[in-house]
Amino acid sequence: MRSRKAGIELSINFIVMLIIAIVVFSFGVKFVYDIVTEADDLASITQSQLEQKMESIMCDSSQRVCIGRTTKEVRPGRVDIFTLGILNTYNTKTTFNIQVYAPSGAPTGLVWRDPAPVEINPNTQERVPIAVQVPRGANRGDRFVLNVKVTSPQIPQHPPLPFTDQYGPTQVIQVIVP
């Protein structure tokens, strides 16, 4: 009689252990499936999408004027865009002028157009695209440097800035021909 009771007890323990093993195995399979799915989602993000997200993160700050990525590689004849962030710290809606220029003595030939003046509400940041085009005859390794200056009229209720009508420091962008 004792052996029958032990046999039933042993088979019940075996069934319980088997159920627990199946549950743990299924959780393991689900975990691996989730990891593989996330890896596929991450792999589907293109390099340009990643760069755009990085630029927005780099330029989300309390700086008055910032550029997301200051250096880019651009092939001859191609166009690329730099993102300029302007944070209006004034108490009123203000118009900001953007001037892009090559510093004196820097190699020229890069094509760009100054962005139109931007009107920004108080305590908000606006992103302005600056498109540049590398000339078709550019050689590998050529480096083009541009200064970006943001100006705004002086507003009387603010303390005077350390520069005349310049709003924040001059930003520098570089274009390298790969």
C-alpha positions as CSV (number, residue, x, y, z in Angstrom):
1,M,0.0,0.0,0.0
2,R,2.8,2.3,0.8
3,S,4.3,1.9,-2.7
4,R,1.1,2.9,-4.4
5,K,0.9,6.1,-2.3
6,A,4.6,6.8,-3.1
7,G,4.0,6.2,-6.8
8,I,1.0,8.6,-6.9
9,E,3.0,11.2,-4.9
10,L,5.9,10.8,-7.3
11,S,3.8,11.2,-10.4
12,I,2.0,14.3,-9.0
13,N,5.4,15.9,-8.2
14,F,6.5,15.0,-11.7
15,I,3.4,16.6,-13.3
16,V,3.8,19.8,-11.2
17,M,7.5,20.1,-12.1
18,L,6.6,19.5,-15.8
19,I,4.0,22.3,-15.7
20,I,6.5,24.7,-14.0
21,A,9.2,23.8,-16.6
22,I,6.8,24.5,-19.4
23,V,5.8,27.8,-18.0
24,V,9.4,28.9,-17.4
25,F,10.3,27.7,-20.9
26,S,7.4,29.7,-22.5
27,F,8.5,32.9,-20.6
28,G,12.0,32.4,-21.9
29,V,10.7,32.0,-25.5
30,K,8.6,35.2,-25.1
31,F,11.6,37.1,-23.6
32,V,13.9,36.1,-26.6
33,Y,11.1,37.0,-29.0
34,D,10.7,40.4,-27.5
35,I,14.5,41.1,-27.7
36,V,14.6,40.0,-31.4
37,T,11.6,42.2,-32.2
38,E,13.2,45.2,-30.5
39,A,16.4,44.6,-32.4
40,D,14.5,44.5,-35.7
41,D,12.8,47.8,-34.8
42,L,16.1,49.4,-33.9
43,A,17.7,48.1,-37.2
44,S,14.9,49.7,-39.2
45,I,15.8,53.2,-38.0
46,T,17.8,54.8,-40.8
47,Q,21.0,56.8,-40.2
48,S,19.3,60.0,-41.3
49,Q,16.4,59.5,-38.8
50,L,19.0,58.9,-36.1
51,E,20.9,62.0,-37.0
52,Q,17.7,64.1,-36.9
53,K,16.8,62.8,-33.5
54,M,20.3,63.5,-32.3
55,E,20.2,67.1,-33.6
56,S,16.9,67.8,-31.8
57,I,18.3,66.4,-28.6
58,M,21.6,68.4,-28.9
59,C,19.7,71.6,-29.5
60,D,17.1,71.3,-26.8
61,S,18.8,73.4,-24.3
62,S,18.7,76.7,-22.5
63,Q,21.2,78.3,-24.9
64,R,19.9,81.3,-26.9
65,V,21.5,80.1,-30.1
66,C,22.7,76.6,-30.9
67,I,23.4,74.3,-33.8
68,G,22.6,70.6,-33.5
69,R,25.5,69.1,-35.4
70,T,28.3,71.6,-36.3
71,T,30.2,69.3,-38.7
72,K,28.9,67.3,-41.6
73,E,30.3,65.4,-44.5
74,V,28.8,66.4,-47.8
75,R,29.7,65.0,-51.3
76,P,30.3,67.4,-54.1
77,G,27.1,68.7,-55.7
78,R,25.0,67.5,-52.8
79,V,22.9,69.6,-50.4
80,D,22.7,69.1,-46.6
81,I,20.9,70.9,-43.9
82,F,22.1,72.2,-40.5
83,T,19.6,72.9,-37.8
84,L,19.8,76.2,-36.0
85,G,17.9,76.6,-32.7
86,I,16.9,80.0,-31.5
87,L,15.4,80.4,-28.0
88,N,13.6,83.7,-27.5
89,T,14.4,84.8,-23.9
90,Y,12.7,88.2,-24.4
91,N,9.3,89.0,-22.9
92,T,7.8,89.9,-26.2
93,K,7.4,88.3,-29.7
94,T,10.7,89.2,-31.4
95,T,12.0,89.0,-35.0
96,F,15.5,87.4,-35.4
97,N,17.7,87.9,-38.4
98,I,20.1,85.1,-39.4
99,Q,23.3,85.9,-41.3
100,V,25.5,83.1,-42.7
101,Y,28.9,84.1,-44.0
102,A,32.4,82.7,-44.7
103,P,35.0,84.0,-42.3
104,S,37.7,86.1,-44.0
105,G,40.5,83.9,-45.5
106,A,38.3,80.8,-45.5
107,P,38.0,78.8,-48.8
108,T,34.9,79.9,-50.7
109,G,32.7,78.1,-53.2
110,L,30.2,76.7,-50.8
111,V,26.7,77.7,-51.7
112,W,24.1,78.8,-49.1
113,R,21.3,81.2,-48.7
114,D,20.5,83.2,-45.5
115,P,17.3,82.0,-43.9
116,A,14.4,84.5,-43.8
117,P,13.9,86.4,-40.6
118,V,12.1,84.4,-37.9
119,E,9.5,85.7,-35.6
120,I,9.5,83.8,-32.3
121,N,7.1,84.0,-29.3
122,P,8.5,84.6,-25.8
123,N,10.2,81.6,-24.1
124,T,9.9,79.3,-27.1
125,Q,12.5,77.8,-29.3
126,E,12.3,77.8,-33.1
127,R,14.4,75.6,-35.4
128,V,15.6,77.1,-38.6
129,P,17.1,75.0,-41.4
130,I,20.3,76.2,-43.1
131,A,20.9,74.5,-46.4
132,V,24.4,74.3,-47.8
133,Q,25.6,72.9,-51.2
134,V,29.2,71.8,-51.9
135,P,30.5,72.9,-55.3
136,R,30.8,70.0,-57.9
137,G,34.5,70.7,-58.4
138,A,35.4,70.3,-54.7
139,N,38.2,67.9,-53.8
140,R,38.2,65.2,-51.3
141,G,39.3,66.5,-47.9
142,D,38.2,70.1,-48.7
143,R,36.9,71.9,-45.6
144,F,34.4,74.8,-45.7
145,V,33.7,76.9,-42.6
146,L,30.7,79.2,-42.2
147,N,29.8,81.5,-39.3
148,V,26.2,81.9,-38.3
149,K,25.2,85.1,-36.6
150,V,21.8,85.8,-35.1
151,T,20.8,89.4,-34.5
152,S,17.8,91.0,-33.0
153,P,16.9,94.6,-32.2
154,Q,17.8,95.7,-28.7
155,I,14.7,95.7,-26.5
156,P,14.8,98.4,-23.8
157,Q,13.3,96.4,-20.8
158,H,16.2,93.9,-21.1
159,P,19.7,94.5,-19.7
160,P,22.0,95.3,-22.5
161,L,23.8,92.4,-24.1
162,P,27.6,92.3,-24.3
163,F,27.4,92.7,-28.1
164,T,25.6,95.4,-30.1
165,D,22.5,93.7,-31.7
166,Q,23.9,90.2,-31.8
167,Y,21.7,87.6,-30.0
168,G,24.0,84.9,-28.5
169,P,27.5,83.9,-29.7
170,T,28.4,83.4,-33.3
171,Q,28.0,79.7,-34.2
172,V,30.5,77.9,-36.5
173,I,29.5,75.1,-38.9
174,Q,31.9,73.0,-41.0
175,V,31.4,71.1,-44.2
176,I,33.9,68.4,-45.1
177,V,34.1,66.8,-48.5
178,P,34.5,63.0,-48.0
